[in-house]
Amino acid sequence: MTVVIQEQDDDLLREVDKFLKATGMAQGYLGLQATNNGHLIPRLRAGGHLKASTEARLRQFMRFKMTDMEFWAKYPNGRTRKGRG
């Protein structure tokens, strides 16, 4: 059981690191924006564990933010069609 939890935490931290690199966001800001806890990521790195609901909120925030960034990269003016805005 402990090995499975550790692997899940490691997977999550890899996702977090990838997200932070892609966005340039600080880890404290990510925790604050995603879960209202700026100490979340440092505590996870120090060996802490997350409740399933907290992990879900973090993953959902990162997924939404990446989708949002992809949209704005594709449509820098916020337009999805020419001539419409």
PAZAPA-4460 file (N, C-alpha, C; in steps of 0.05 Angstrom, whole numbers, plus 32768, in hexadecimal, padded with zeros to 4 digits):
% residues 85
    n_x    n_y    n_z   ca_x   ca_y   ca_z    c_x    c_y    c_z   seq   type   mol
   8010   7FE8   8000   8000   8000   8000   8011   8019   8000     1      M     A
   8026   801A   8011   8037   8032   8012   8046   8036   7FF8     2      T     A
   804E   8020   7FEB   805C   8023   7FD2   804A   802F   7FBC     3      V     A
   8031   8026   7FBC   801E   8031   7FA8   8019   804F   7FAC     4      V     A
   8016   8057   7FC5   8012   8073   7FCC   802A   8083   7FC4     5      I     A
   8042   8079   7FC9   805B   8087   7FC2   805D   808A   7FA4     6      Q     A
   8056   8075   7F95   8057   8077   7F78   8043   808C   7F6D     7      E     A
   802B   808D   7F79   8017   80A0   7F71   8021   80BD   7F77     8      Q     A
   802D   80C0   7F8E   8038   80DB   7F95   804E   80E3   7F82     9      D     A
   805F   80D0   7F7B   8075   80D5   7F68   806A   80DD   7F4D    10      D     A
   8055   80CE   7F44   8048   80D5   7F2A   803D   80F1   7F2B    11      D     A
   8030   80F8   7F41   8024   8112   7F44   803A   8128   7F44    12      L     A
   804F   8123   7F52   8065   8136   7F53   8072   813A   7F37    13      L     A
   8073   8125   7F27   807E   8127   7F0C   806B   8139   7EFB    14      R     A
   8051   8135   7EFF   803D   8146   7EF1   803F   8163   7EFA    15      E     A
   8042   8167   7F14   8045   8182   7F1E   805E   818F   7F13    16      V     A
   8074   8181   7F13   808D   818D   7F08   808A   8194   7EEB    17      D     A
   807D   8182   7EDC   8079   8187   7EBF   8067   81A0   7EBC    18      K     A
   8052   81A2   7ECC   8040   81B9   7ECB   804F   81D3   7ED2    19      F     A
   805F   81D2   7EE8   806D   81EA   7EF1   8081   81F3   7EDB    20      L     A
   808E   81E1   7ECE   80A1   81E8   7EB9   8092   81F4   7EA1    21      K     A
   807C   81E9   7E9A   806D   81F3   7E83   8061   820E   7E88    22      A     A
   8058   8213   7EA0   804A   822C   7EA6   805C   8242   7EB2    23      T     A
   8073   823A   7EBE   8084   824D   7ECB   8079   8255   7EE6    24      G     A
   8064   8247   7EEF   8057   824D   7F09   8068   8243   7F20    25      M     A
   8068   8251   7F36   8076   8248   7F4F   8065   8233   7F5D    26      A     A
   8072   8220   7F6A   8064   820A   7F77   8051   8214   7F8D    27      Q     A
   8058   8228   7F9B   8046   8233   7FB0   802D   8240   7FA4    28      G     A
   8031   824D   7F8D   801A   825A   7F80   8008   8244   7F75    29      Y     A
   8013   822F   7F6A   8002   8219   7F60   7FF1   820E   7F76    30      L     A
   7FFD   8207   7F8D   7FEE   81FD   7FA4   7FD8   8210   7FAD    31      G     A
   7FDF   822A   7FAD   7FCC   823E   7FB6   7FB5   8241   7FA3    32      L     A
   7FBB   8241   7F89   7FA5   8244   7F75   7F94   822B   7F73    33      Q     A
   7FA0   8214   7F75   7F92   81FA   7F71   7F82   81F2   7F8A    34      A     A
   7F8D   81F6   7FA2   7F81   81EB   7FBA   7F80   81FF   7FD1    35      T     A
   7F88   8218   7FCC   7F89   822C   7FE1   7F9D   8225   7FF7    36      N     A
   7FB3   8217   7FEF   7FC7   820F   8002   7FE3   8212   7FF5    37      N     A
   7FF1   8227   7FFB   800A   822D   7FEF   8020   821A   7FF8    38      G     A
   801C   820A   800D   8030   81F8   8017   802C   81DB   800C    39      H     A
   8017   81D8   7FFC   8010   81BD   7FF3   8027   81AE   7FE4    40      L     A
   8032   81BA   7FD0   8047   81AD   7FC0   8060   81A8   7FD0    41      I     A
   806A   81BC   7FDF   8082   81B6   7FF0   807D   819F   8004    42      P     A
   8065   819E   800F   805F   8188   8022   805E   816E   8014    43      R     A
   8053   816D   7FFC   8052   8155   7FEC   806F   814C   7FE5    44      L     A
   8080   815E   7FDE   809C   8158   7FD8   80AB   814D   7FF1    45      R     A
   80A2   8156   8008   80AF   814E   8021   80A4   8133   802B    46      A     A
   8093   8126   801B   8089   810C   8023   806C   810C   802D    47      G     A
   805F   8122   802D   8043   8123   8035   8031   8116   8020    48      G     A
   8019   8110   8028   8006   8103   8016   7FED   8115   8014    49      H     A
   7FDE   8111   7FFE   7FC6   8121   7FF9   7FAD   8110   7FFC    50      L     A
   7F98   811C   8004   7F7E   810F   8002   7F77   810D   7FE5    51      K     A
   7F66   80FA   7FDE   7F5E   80F6   7FC2   7F51   810F   7FB7    52      A     A
   7F41   811C   7FC7   7F33   8134   7FBE   7F46   814B   7FB8    53      S     A
   7F5B   814E   7FC8   7F6F   8163   7FC4   7F7F   815D   7FAB    54      T     A
   7F87   8143   7FA7   7F95   813C   7F8F   7F84   8141   7F76    55      E     A
   7F6B   813B   7F78   7F59   8140   7F61   7F57   815D   7F5B    56      A     A
   7F55   816F   7F6F   7F54   818C   7F6A   7F6E   8196   7F5D    57      R     A
   7F84   818B   7F66   7F9E   8193   7F5B   7FA0   818B   7F3E    58      L     A
   7F9A   8172   7F38   7F9B   8168   7F1D   7F87   8177   7F0B    59      R     A
   7F6F   817C   7F15   7F5B   818B   7F05   7F65   81A7   7EFF    60      Q     A
   7F71   81B5   7F12   7F7B   81D0   7F0D   7F91   81CF   7EF8    61      F     A
   7FA4   81BC   7EFA   7FBA   81BB   7EE7   7FAF   81B5   7ECB    62      M     A
   7F9C   81A3   7EC9   7F90   819B   7EAF   7F82   81B4   7EA3    63      R     A
   7F72   81C2   7EB3   7F64   81DA   7EA9   7F77   81EF   7EA0    64      F     A
   7F8C   81F4   7EB0   7F9F   8209   7EAA   7FAE   8203   7E90    65      K     A
   7FB6   81EA   7E8B   7FC4   81E2   7E73   7FB1   81E5   7E5B    66      M     A
   7F98   81DE   7E5E   7F85   81E1   7E48   7F81   81FF   7E42    67      T     A
   7F7F   820F   7E56   7F7D   822C   7E53   7F95   8237   7E44    68      D     A
   7FAD   822E   7E4C   7FC6   8238   7E3F   7FC6   8230   7E22    69      M     A
   7FBE   8217   7E1C   7FBD   820E   7E00   7FAA   821F   7DEF    70      E     A
   7F93   8226   7DFB   7F80   8237   7DEC   7F8C   8252   7DE5    71      F     A
   7F98   825E   7DF9   7FA3   8279   7DF5   7FBC   8278   7DE2    72      W     A
   7FCA   8262   7DE2   7FE0   8260   7DCF   7FD6   825E   7DB3    73      A     A
   7FBF   8250   7DB0   7FB3   824C   7D95   7FA4   8265   7D8C    74      K     A
   7F96   8272   7D9F   7F86   8289   7D99   7F8F   82A1   7DAB    75      Y     A
   7FA5   82AE   7DA4   7FB0   82C3   7DB6   7F9D   82DB   7DBA    76      P     A
   7F8B   82DF   7DA7   7F78   82F5   7DAA   7F5D   82EC   7DB6    77      N     A
   7F5C   82D3   7DBD   7F43   82C8   7DC9   7F2E   82C2   7DB5    78      G     A
   7F35   82C2   7D9B   7F21   82BD   7D86   7F24   82A1   7D7C    79      R     A
   7F0D   8294   7D79   7F0D   8279   7D6F   7F07   8278   7D51    80      T     A
   7EFB   828D   7D46   7EF6   828F   7D2A   7EFE   82AB   7D20    81      R     A
   7F06   82AC   7D07   7F0D   82C6   7CFC   7EF5   82D7   7CFA    82      K     A
   7EF8   82F0   7D03   7EE2   8303   7D01   7ECF   8301   7D18    83      G     A
   7ED2   82EE   7D2A   7EC0   82EC   7D41   7ED0   82ED   7D5A    84      R     A
   7EC6   82F8   7D6E   7ED5   82FA   7D87   7EC5   82F7   7D9E    85      G     A
***
